[in-house]
Amino acid sequence: ISAKEVLQEYLERIQRLEPRVHAFLRLNPRAQAEAEAVEKRLEAGEALPLAGVPVAVKDNLCTRGLETTCASRILEGFVPPYDATVITRLRQAGAVVLGKTNLDEFAMGSSTEYSAFGPTRNPWDLERVPGGTSGGSAAAVAANLAPLALGTDTGGSVRQPAALCGVYGFKPTYGRISRYGVVAHASSLDQVGTMARSLEDLALLTDAISGPDALDATSLPLEPQFQRALTEPAELTVGIVREAFASGNSEGVSAACENFRQVLQRCGVRFVEVSVPSLRYALATYYLVDTSEISSNLARYDGTLYGLRIAGADVTETMMRSREAGLGPEVKRRILMGTFALSSGYYEAYYGKALRARAKLRADFDAAFARADVLLTPTSPTPAFRLGEKLSDPLSMYLADIDTVAVNLAGLPALSIPSGFEEGLPVGVQLMARPVQDERLFTLAKAFE
Ligand code: GLN
């Protein structure tokens, strides 16, 4: 089967199902030409690990010549002059960029409902959200509109939608996948992540895009070994994080975690209970660090350099008008909160305290990892919620990230594994590892298969 035929198959599926799911913001008009170019490279004898594989890409990753909006009106019409490093690597590996997927505006949210271009629906139940913010990528993979997808994960945006859509979702150690060309949300938390329906596919994709990059100063000098990790023995100790099971999980989520434990125990994996006491402060800490960094990173959308510009009498008025019209309510809310947290007089009480809580969380994780190689929690306390259910209450939306944000604050790698159903809706379990031991997560997930 040729690269062009594969592409054709997916385009036909998209034509049939996309009107109901709305996973994509736009398809790549050059996909056909790119598939042809891959065929030529194959004929010339090039070895391409992702030869002709279509990949869906979240619309906050810069794609040269292909509009990149972050699902925001303020970036409508922005066509990047360069590719993000992860896109360059996809192309080098022979993959074809299929299209750009929907997200919550600037990757702020947990349901993909904060997209300025309409929500994505969960393929398992079209009345429910796919999770967020990489909801378009997760829905695309779940509905097999694409075999593979890239997302970004600042506080759970790859793992939570992966869990709610029943696919694998991986967030690497901070620095293992380049952030060059990723539109910044919160720079100390942002990472690119991968999604697939099978672990083999996930490892193949992750190997293709990870590794050192001179264009990202935070990149780590470590080559990826994800496919190899699938053949390693899983003789590891898993720590069950007490605080994550204390209360608030739905029955199906608890049952999926218990089932995961029983299956792995039969494979010779040891389980212990561990405690991460400061986990209960993770969400509050996250929303202070996150919004503070947002208030700084999003200052660049001022109506002069990129995208939307609504001219006023002077520069200040142009800026105010452009930001007023171009940014959605959740983005504005976060800019306001972050600006407040960083303002003189409040800085120590909010941002300063959040930084100390973040350091404590890291220390607590270190202590837990002294007793276990990998930690287990749910990925999300519940399966997918209904469209509109949390829209009127921002705090309840923030609570959807309760299990995922600590990983980003501590810079850890984590993997969401599809591991059961609750009333027909998929649920996931989350494994976390020490920094740079990302591959271990794949070894354990393989044992569960
Ligand atoms: N839901 C979290 C937030 O709204 C996570 C975002 C993300 O990971 N991009 O910040």
Residues whose N, C-alpha, C, O or C-beta is under 5 A from the ligand:
A	BS01	LIG	A107 M108 G109 S110 G132 T133 T152 D153 T154 G155 G156 S157 D401
